[in-house]
């Protein structure tokens, strides 16, 4: 649980990097966060931060990654976060 809380706090850096137009570095940060806390809540925090940065493709990619990587019990967090992503135009 502590790891998930810390992952949520660290996700602000992911958002900042996306917002600064540095998606490659942001992706590396997300990878490190998910190595530390491979949980549904960590994925959801990253998706939320990507949406805040209006990086909708990154948010969708995280949802897909979470669906593949997480056990069924953890996927509900990702599915909830996925609902916040606007539909593609």
SEDREN-328462 format. One record per residue (C-alpha): residue number from 0; residue in three letters; chain; x, z, y. Coordinates in nm, 3 decimals, decimal comma. Layout:
residues N
> NUM/ALA/A/X/Z/Y $
...
This chain:
residues 89
> 0/UNK/A/0,000/0,000/0,000 $
> 1/UNK/A/0,281/0,082/0,241 $
> 2/UNK/A/0,433/-0,261/0,184 $
> 3/UNK/A/0,103/-0,430/0,271 $
> 4/UNK/A/0,072/-0,230/0,591 $
> 5/UNK/A/0,428/-0,317/0,694 $
> 6/UNK/A/0,367/-0,683/0,607 $
> 7/UNK/A/0,066/-0,683/0,839 $
> 8/UNK/A/0,278/-0,537/1,117 $
> 9/UNK/A/0,561/-0,785/1,061 $
> 10/UNK/A/0,321/-1,081/1,064 $
> 11/UNK/A/0,326/-1,068/1,446 $
> 12/UNK/A/0,671/-1,231/1,426 $
> 13/UNK/A/0,524/-1,512/1,220 $
> 14/UNK/A/0,260/-1,570/1,488 $
> 15/UNK/A/0,518/-1,558/1,766 $
> 16/UNK/A/0,737/-1,816/1,597 $
> 17/UNK/A/0,444/-2,047/1,530 $
> 18/UNK/A/0,333/-2,012/1,890 $
> 19/UNK/A/0,685/-2,089/2,009 $
> 20/UNK/A/0,681/-2,416/1,817 $
> 21/UNK/A/0,925/-2,303/1,547 $
> 22/UNK/A/0,729/-2,360/1,224 $
> 23/UNK/A/1,039/-2,388/1,002 $
> 24/UNK/A/1,167/-2,045/1,100 $
> 25/UNK/A/0,813/-1,907/1,086 $
> 26/UNK/A/0,783/-2,034/0,730 $
> 27/UNK/A/1,102/-1,851/0,634 $
> 28/UNK/A/0,967/-1,532/0,789 $
> 29/UNK/A/0,642/-1,572/0,593 $
> 30/UNK/A/0,843/-1,625/0,274 $
> 31/UNK/A/1,036/-1,304/0,333 $
> 32/UNK/A/0,722/-1,107/0,410 $
> 33/UNK/A/0,556/-1,233/0,094 $
> 34/UNK/A/0,866/-1,152/-0,112 $
> 35/UNK/A/0,844/-0,797/0,019 $
> 36/UNK/A/0,466/-0,763/-0,020 $
> 37/UNK/A/0,309/-1,032/-0,241 $
> 38/UNK/A/-0,043/-0,898/-0,185 $
> 39/UNK/A/-0,375/-1,039/-0,078 $
> 40/UNK/A/-0,372/-0,835/0,240 $
> 41/UNK/A/-0,027/-0,970/0,334 $
> 42/UNK/A/-0,145/-1,327/0,283 $
> 43/UNK/A/-0,458/-1,252/0,486 $
> 44/UNK/A/-0,252/-1,103/0,771 $
> 45/UNK/A/-0,036/-1,415/0,783 $
> 46/UNK/A/-0,340/-1,643/0,776 $
> 47/UNK/A/-0,497/-1,445/1,061 $
> 48/UNK/A/-0,177/-1,472/1,264 $
> 49/UNK/A/-0,153/-1,847/1,200 $
> 50/UNK/A/-0,512/-1,885/1,322 $
> 51/UNK/A/-0,427/-1,682/1,634 $
> 52/UNK/A/-0,139/-1,923/1,699 $
> 53/UNK/A/-0,376/-2,216/1,639 $
> 54/UNK/A/-0,148/-2,330/1,354 $
> 55/UNK/A/-0,439/-2,425/1,133 $
> 56/UNK/A/-0,237/-2,636/0,891 $
> 57/UNK/A/-0,004/-2,343/0,831 $
> 58/UNK/A/-0,306/-2,118/0,776 $
> 59/UNK/A/-0,454/-2,360/0,522 $
> 60/UNK/A/-0,121/-2,385/0,342 $
> 61/UNK/A/-0,101/-2,007/0,313 $
> 62/UNK/A/-0,455/-1,994/0,173 $
> 63/UNK/A/-0,364/-2,249/-0,094 $
> 64/UNK/A/-0,043/-2,066/-0,172 $
> 65/UNK/A/-0,229/-1,737/-0,204 $
> 66/UNK/A/-0,492/-1,887/-0,431 $
> 67/UNK/A/-0,218/-2,004/-0,666 $
> 68/UNK/A/0,008/-1,699/-0,648 $
> 69/UNK/A/-0,230/-1,405/-0,647 $
> 70/UNK/A/-0,423/-1,247/-0,931 $
> 71/UNK/A/-0,801/-1,282/-0,914 $
> 72/UNK/A/-0,847/-0,927/-0,780 $
> 73/UNK/A/-0,630/-1,002/-0,475 $
> 74/UNK/A/-0,777/-1,340/-0,385 $
> 75/UNK/A/-1,080/-1,198/-0,203 $
> 76/UNK/A/-0,853/-1,104/0,089 $
> 77/UNK/A/-0,733/-1,463/0,116 $
> 78/UNK/A/-1,084/-1,605/0,086 $
> 79/UNK/A/-1,203/-1,379/0,367 $
> 80/UNK/A/-0,919/-1,493/0,592 $
> 81/UNK/A/-0,984/-1,858/0,499 $
> 82/UNK/A/-1,331/-1,835/0,655 $
> 83/UNK/A/-1,168/-1,782/0,995 $
> 84/UNK/A/-0,991/-2,120/0,988 $
> 85/UNK/A/-1,183/-2,387/1,181 $
> 86/UNK/A/-1,286/-2,696/0,987 $
> 87/UNK/A/-1,055/-2,994/1,037 $
> 88/UNK/A/-1,176/-3,248/1,290 $
